[in-house]
Amino acid sequence: MSKIEEIFKVLFDKYGPQYWWPADSPFEVIIGAILTQNTNWNNVEKAINNLKKENILSPEELYKIDVNKLETLIRSSGFYKIKAERIKNFLNFLFENYEGKLEKMNLESTLNLRKKLLMIKGLGKETVDSIILYAFNRPIFVIDKYTRNIFTCLSLTPKVDSYDEWQNLFQKSLFPIYQLFNEYHALLVRHAKERCRKCEGNCFLKEIFFLETLPTY
């Protein structure tokens, strides 16, 4: 068992299942993934609840809505003008390529889906991989600041500090099972929010694992 696998076991034993992503539909996951950029989840929930109250949390309704109204409804998420534009960019992509149907988008291979989503203005690798993992249940590991911080504190890092190298580190160490990637990422977020204070000694992982350097690939 690799160190990365061991860490998952320790986190799961400590926190249990996280039941991520908290959403009622794949489309809600996608909107949440866009809204959560540079803000906390409480602010995202407020914005999503506003969309639900207006009965417009669907591709068809959001595609039709005026961008100014969308900005107002998602204001709580911060950077609302930018995020409204990104939501519209995604919806234009969805309707131009898949007739507005997520089911048709889901027919794409993971590689093609990722490549096409990354072409949408405003969607970076973390957002796109969150969509692929949590909305489409594909085994792709999401790398975020929490993951980097935790494993940097444990001295388990790739040679090159890039998104792709971090992702490669995890995907070569774990079986490609989307439920595993889902749970692991959620557990890392939970642990970081509860325990991480810039490596100030509040991390039980550091007490269990010696500071070793994981072989890089």
Buried (B, 14 or more C-beta within 10 A) or exposed (E): EEBBEEBBEBBBEBBEEBEBBBBEEBBBBBBBBBBBBEBEBEBBBBBBEBBEEBEBBBBEEBBEBEEEEBBEBBBBBBBBEBBBBBBBBBBEBBBEEBEBEBEEBBEBEBEEBBEBBEEBEBBEBBBBBBBBBBBBEBBBBBBBEBBBBBBEBBEBBBEEEEBEBBBBBBBBBBEEEBEBBBBBBBBBBBBBEEBBEEEEEEBEBBEEBEEEEBEEE
